[in-house]
């Protein structure tokens, strides 16, 4: 709901032709595509290398899709996407990162 309001579009779960993954947030015309992730730090304090790999996988997939807007929205612990962006953000092209807090506040993390 929050991302739909943010972009002024109806977003829903969908699979795109030729892409072997179901995405959480896709506009009806396919011009906007995103996925939601809910990650935590390991033991609440250490960087999660396995989850960093999952983020990289999703960035890679999104970069291959010819959509006008591509994004990831994260919940739970803001530090996970922030630390990923500190390490790898300079390599990301055209993918928006957002954090959605428990109280519904949406924050753009890059760009």
N, C-alpha and C positions, 0 to 999 in steps of 0.2 A: 504493500500500500504506500509506504513512504517513498519508494523509488518511483512508483507510478505518478504520485503527486509531484515529485521533484521534476520529472521530465514532462509532465502533462500528457502522459500516454498510458494506455492500458498495457500492463506487462504481465505475462503469464508463463508457465512452464511449457517448454517446447523443444523439439529436436529439429535441427536444421538439415536440409538435404546434403548428403555427403560428409557430414560431421558426426562421428560416432560418440556423441555425448548429449545428454539432456541438459539444457540450460534452465536455470530457475526463472530468469526474467527476460522475456523476449517480447518485443512489440509485435502487433498483428502483421505489420508489413515487413518485419525483419530488419528494420533500419536501426534498431536499438537492441543490443544483446548484452546480458550480464549474468553474473552468477553470485550467489550469496555464500559466504563462508563464516563459520563460527569457530574460531580457534582460540586456544589458550597457550600460555607459556608452559614449558615442562616444569612440573612441581610448582607452578605459579611464579617462577622466577628465571628459568633458563630458556634460551632461544630454542625453538623447536625445529631442528633440521629437517625432519620428515615433512613437517607442515610447510616449510619453506619450499620444498620440492613440489608439493601440491600447488602452491601459489604459482610457481614458475610454469608448471604444466598448464594451468588455466590461462596465464598470460600468453603463453605460446599459442594455445588454441584460439584465443580471442584475436591475436594478431593475424591469424590466417583467415579470419572471416571478414568479408567485405561489407561491413556495416558502417553506418555513419557514426554511431556512438557505441563504444564497447567499454564495459566497466566491471569491476568487482566491488562488492559491498561486504564489509566485515562487521561482525558483531562480537561480543564478549570482551576480549582484551585488545585494546587499541595498540598496545606495544607490538603485537605480532605483525600487522601490516606495516607499521611505522619502521620497525627494524628491518623488515624485508626491503622496503623502499630505500633505506639508508645503504644497504649493501648492493642492491640490484636495480634500483629505480632509474639510474642513468641509462640502463639498457632497454627500458620499456618505451615503446612507441605507440601512442594513441590509445592507451588503456587508462581509464579513470579509476582511481582508488577512492573509496568512501569508507567511513566508519559510522555505524549506526549505534548510538548509545542505548542503554536500557531504557532511558526516558524518552526515546524517540527522536533525539537530536541527530541530524545528519551533518557530517563534516567531510569536506573534500580533503584528501590527504596529499594529493600530488597535482601538479599543473597549475 
